[in-house]
Amino acid sequence: MALRKTVLSAALALSLGLTAGSALAEVKIGFLATLSGAGAALGQDMVDGFTLALEERGGKLGGQDITFIKEDDQLKPDMGVQAVQKFLEKDKVDIVAGVTFSNVMMAIAKPLADAHMTFVGSNAGPAPLAGNQCNAGFFFAAWQNDEQAEVMGQFATDQKYKNVYMITPNYQSGRDQVKGFTRFYKGRISGEVYTQLGQQDYSAELLALSAAKPEAVWVFLPGGMGVNFVKQYKQFGLMGKIPLLTVSTVDGSTLPALGDAALGAYAGTFWGPDFKNATSEAFVAAFEKKYKRIPSQYAAQAYDSALLIDSAIQKVDGKVDDKQAFRDALRAADYASLRGAYKFNVNGFPIEDFYAFQVAKDAQGKVSLKTIAKPLPDHADAYFEECKL
């Protein structure tokens, strides 16, 4: 399939004051996301979060007009590389942002680095790029892959679960997540199962899991994979019987489809829709008003990455061509993040708090995430010491 260029709709372009490819815009942002296939909901939430921040600022970031160009990588690394080449060679973008899945991120890292392009990530955070393949021009406004699993590992330890059964897709992020969980979990792993990326039927895995009789189950199954797994977990009579600990499986991208089936499941990440700070509360209200759904962490991360870019462009008075000054401004992270205060480590990944959540109904009766603990405060990833910047 030929690379499919996706652009802002005419109505949205007018509402933002944007025109794709406009010569009047002073800063061009190429936004790469997975917008088709099993991971499409995640990528669309990222686009929705980022464009919401743009819309709120009248199509500007840092006071500068923005040309926003988005591309769909289709969850295929080669398509991601083609999209980045287009950003660099045809669109002449100033910043590349976004990226949903880590296999795509690993594929595009070298062309971005070779072009000395400034990159602001909104989701994928593979371990190699936090360690010995770190880059001074890369800033990840979300988290390093392992960390959401690490907070669930610590949570499982705190809950004194003696053994845990693990299920994850067999790709870069899935393997990173397993390392993260086991790095902080002090009990026994009673099963470690790797599934196909995009798998939809988990009957065989659930039969094996039931036979193993673990004290808890940990899964990393983003997007449609998570929807199917959790529904089947409920159908097998396991929800409420064996605690389900998750990463990127029950959140704003999947809970509308899961509804009550996900009640009681646990999740770990850096932000939740019940956070009580001004930026987060305003974001949640605006997102729900515009999109008629509770925002996921993917929307939150992309929104926050837009705020980060906004703060940096403002600091350099729009002179993003001064790459060192612009990168220094990004590194300062001098803005009111919806996660609260954080700082960038040497490798371009945040040092931030990580929380445990439980799926519950909010004050409006909607199925959402409720903050229940902060197992890893002021947490740095496991790889930064390998970064030689």
BELMO-V775193 format. One record per residue. N is the residue number from 1. RES is the residue in three letters. D_LAST is the distance of its C-alpha to the last C-alpha in whole Angstrom. Layout:
BEGIN
n->[N:N]
res->[RES:RES]
d_last->[D_LAST:D_LAST]
END
This chain:
BEGIN
n->[1:2:3:4:5:6:7:8:9:10:11:12:13:14:15:16:17:18:19:20:21:22:23:24:25:26:27:28:29:30:31:32:33:34:35:36:37:38:39:40:41:42:43:44:45:46:47:48:49:50:51:52:53:54:55:56:57:58:59:60:61:62:63:64:65:66:67:68:69:70:71:72:73:74:75:76:77:78:79:80:81:82:83:84:85:86:87:88:89:90:91:92:93:94:95:96:97:98:99:100:101:102:103:104:105:106:107:108:109:110:111:112:113:114:115:116:117:118:119:120:121:122:123:124:125:126:127:128:129:130:131:132:133:134:135:136:137:138:139:140:141:142:143:144:145:146:147:148:149:150:151:152:153:154:155:156:157:158:159:160:161:162:163:164:165:166:167:168:169:170:171:172:173:174:175:176:177:178:179:180:181:182:183:184:185:186:187:188:189:190:191:192:193:194:195:196:197:198:199:200:201:202:203:204:205:206:207:208:209:210:211:212:213:214:215:216:217:218:219:220:221:222:223:224:225:226:227:228:229:230:231:232:233:234:235:236:237:238:239:240:241:242:243:244:245:246:247:248:249:250:251:252:253:254:255:256:257:258:259:260:261:262:263:264:265:266:267:268:269:270:271:272:273:274:275:276:277:278:279:280:281:282:283:284:285:286:287:288:289:290:291:292:293:294:295:296:297:298:299:300:301:302:303:304:305:306:307:308:309:310:311:312:313:314:315:316:317:318:319:320:321:322:323:324:325:326:327:328:329:330:331:332:333:334:335:336:337:338:339:340:341:342:343:344:345:346:347:348:349:350:351:352:353:354:355:356:357:358:359:360:361:362:363:364:365:366:367:368:369:370:371:372:373:374:375:376:377:378:379:380:381:382:383:384:385:386:387:388:389]
res->[MET:ALA:LEU:ARG:LYS:THR:VAL:LEU:SER:ALA:ALA:LEU:ALA:LEU:SER:LEU:GLY:LEU:THR:ALA:GLY:SER:ALA:LEU:ALA:GLU:VAL:LYS:ILE:GLY:PHE:LEU:ALA:THR:LEU:SER:GLY:ALA:GLY:ALA:ALA:LEU:GLY:GLN:ASP:MET:VAL:ASP:GLY:PHE:THR:LEU:ALA:LEU:GLU:GLU:ARG:GLY:GLY:LYS:LEU:GLY:GLY:GLN:ASP:ILE:THR:PHE:ILE:LYS:GLU:ASP:ASP:GLN:LEU:LYS:PRO:ASP:MET:GLY:VAL:GLN:ALA:VAL:GLN:LYS:PHE:LEU:GLU:LYS:ASP:LYS:VAL:ASP:ILE:VAL:ALA:GLY:VAL:THR:PHE:SER:ASN:VAL:MET:MET:ALA:ILE:ALA:LYS:PRO:LEU:ALA:ASP:ALA:HIS:MET:THR:PHE:VAL:GLY:SER:ASN:ALA:GLY:PRO:ALA:PRO:LEU:ALA:GLY:ASN:GLN:CYS:ASN:ALA:GLY:PHE:PHE:PHE:ALA:ALA:TRP:GLN:ASN:ASP:GLU:GLN:ALA:GLU:VAL:MET:GLY:GLN:PHE:ALA:THR:ASP:GLN:LYS:TYR:LYS:ASN:VAL:TYR:MET:ILE:THR:PRO:ASN:TYR:GLN:SER:GLY:ARG:ASP:GLN:VAL:LYS:GLY:PHE:THR:ARG:PHE:TYR:LYS:GLY:ARG:ILE:SER:GLY:GLU:VAL:TYR:THR:GLN:LEU:GLY:GLN:GLN:ASP:TYR:SER:ALA:GLU:LEU:LEU:ALA:LEU:SER:ALA:ALA:LYS:PRO:GLU:ALA:VAL:TRP:VAL:PHE:LEU:PRO:GLY:GLY:MET:GLY:VAL:ASN:PHE:VAL:LYS:GLN:TYR:LYS:GLN:PHE:GLY:LEU:MET:GLY:LYS:ILE:PRO:LEU:LEU:THR:VAL:SER:THR:VAL:ASP:GLY:SER:THR:LEU:PRO:ALA:LEU:GLY:ASP:ALA:ALA:LEU:GLY:ALA:TYR:ALA:GLY:THR:PHE:TRP:GLY:PRO:ASP:PHE:LYS:ASN:ALA:THR:SER:GLU:ALA:PHE:VAL:ALA:ALA:PHE:GLU:LYS:LYS:TYR:LYS:ARG:ILE:PRO:SER:GLN:TYR:ALA:ALA:GLN:ALA:TYR:ASP:SER:ALA:LEU:LEU:ILE:ASP:SER:ALA:ILE:GLN:LYS:VAL:ASP:GLY:LYS:VAL:ASP:ASP:LYS:GLN:ALA:PHE:ARG:ASP:ALA:LEU:ARG:ALA:ALA:ASP:TYR:ALA:SER:LEU:ARG:GLY:ALA:TYR:LYS:PHE:ASN:VAL:ASN:GLY:PHE:PRO:ILE:GLU:ASP:PHE:TYR:ALA:PHE:GLN:VAL:ALA:LYS:ASP:ALA:GLN:GLY:LYS:VAL:SER:LEU:LYS:THR:ILE:ALA:LYS:PRO:LEU:PRO:ASP:HIS:ALA:ASP:ALA:TYR:PHE:GLU:GLU:CYS:LYS:LEU]
d_last->[39:38:35:36:35:35:36:37:41:43:44:40:39:42:41:38:39:37:38:35:35:36:36:36:33:30:27:27:25:25:26:26:28:30:33:36:37:36:33:34:35:31:30:33:32:29:31:33:31:29:32:34:31:32:36:36:34:37:34:32:28:27:31:30:32:30:31:30:30:30:30:31:29:32:30:30:26:28:30:26:25:28:28:24:26:28:26:24:27:30:29:27:25:22:21:21:21:23:23:25:25:22:23:23:20:19:21:20:16:16:19:17:14:16:18:15:16:15:16:17:18:22:22:21:17:17:16:14:12:11:10:9:10:8:8:7:11:12:13:15:18:20:19:17:20:21:21:25:26:25:27:30:29:29:32:34:34:35:38:39:39:40:39:37:38:35:35:32:32:30:27:23:23:27:25:22:25:27:24:23:27:28:25:27:30:32:35:36:36:39:38:35:36:34:36:35:33:36:38:41:44:43:46:46:42:44:47:45:43:47:48:45:46:43:42:40:38:34:34:31:33:32:34:38:37:37:40:42:41:41:45:46:44:47:50:49:50:47:46:47:48:44:41:39:35:33:30:30:34:36:35:36:35:38:40:42:43:43:45:47:46:43:44:43:40:36:33:29:27:25:28:32:35:36:34:35:33:34:32:32:36:36:34:36:39:38:37:40:43:41:41:43:41:39:35:33:29:28:30:28:25:26:28:25:22:25:25:21:22:25:23:21:23:25:23:23:26:26:24:21:21:19:16:14:17:17:14:14:17:16:13:16:18:21:24:27:25:28:26:26:23:20:16:13:11:7:7:10:13:15:17:20:24:25:29:32:35:38:40:43:45:44:46:48:48:45:43:40:37:38:35:37:34:30:29:25:25:21:20:16:16:16:13:10:10:9:6:4:0]
END
